Amino acid sequence: MIMPLLIVTMGVGLMDTWGDLQAFLIPAIVIAILTTILVLGVTGVIADAIMRRYEK
Amino acid sequence: MIEPWISLGGLLVTTGIYIVFAALKKKYQKEFFSPIIFGIILTILFLVAFGIPYNVYNYLGEYIGYLLTAAITCLAIPLYKQLPLLKKNLKPIILGIAIGSTSSLVGVYLLSLIFGLNNIQLVTLLPTSVTSGVAVEMSRELGGIVPVTIAVVIVTGIFGNLFAVPMLKWFKIKSPVAKGIAIGASSHVFGTIKAMEMGEKEGAASSLALVLGAIITVIVMAIVYLFI
């Protein structure tokens, strides 16, 4: 439980970077989210596919 | 010296909010009551309402940072226990992470073009999938806005932590090792915490991806840099 709590205290730091972030807030968040989906998908699908080929 | 006490009070408030929402989430079985999201939003509202700046709230944060560092070291234990499994799947792991980390850089680059961001904004966002320590150095080296990089890394991590499970289902990723490295490569430490909750195999694979992903990203960046 201590580690998720650390995420929160770091996340609160967003209040300080708000000014700099505001200039491109929407693109920054959209890019962060889309990239996360992309990387998760690419990494997982490739690893899963290679593993399945090996097992056969 | 009143700062440590204000800081301690603030951290207790955060802990209280976290515990309340963790209990609500458990009771109603609703993802909506995310202790992380509500913890951040309500703590910020609390600090703003009482006029407490973040650096005062985070006065003890340095020590919490030590705890996080120590906690990250603990990730090595499942990694060690799962070593035979990871060794057996070395090829899919390395290829998956290498292509995944590269896709992160390409993805940020293309999306920045679409959004018409300038060069400084691009390099600020570039390390988004990398763990914060490495991301900060990368952003500084490339001339990015470091605090914003930290913010974006946190947003990525929180998103990964919250939505890893539905995303894995969506992409039909089955094996625990593939799940783990997908989480670790896309959402670093925060994601890895989720992977740990899912199981030891997932957690071990995720920690490995967290480290290898950072190394591979730096290497790819260095190679790209040589050619521009």
Interface residues (C-beta under 8 A of the other chain):
Chain A: M1 I2 M3 P4 L5 L6 I7 V8 T9 M10 G11 V12 G13 L14 M15 D16 T17 D20 L21 A23 F24 P27 A28 I29 V30 I31 A32 I33 L34 T35 T36 I37 L38 V39 L40 G41 V42 T43 G44 V45 I46 A47 D48 I50 M51 Y54
Chain B: L11 T14 T15 Y18 A22 P35 I36 G39 I40 T43 I44 L47 V48 P53 Y54 N55 Y57 N58 G61 I64 L67 L68 A71 N89 K91 P92 I93 L95 G96 I97 I99 G100 S101 S103 S104 G107 V108 L111 S112 F115 L117 Q121 L125 T128 S129 S132 I145 P147 V148 I150 A151 V152 I154 V155 T156 G157 I158 F159 G160 N161 A164 M167 L168 F171 K172 I173 K174 S175 V177 A178 K179 I181 A182 I183 A185 S186 S187 F190 I193 A209
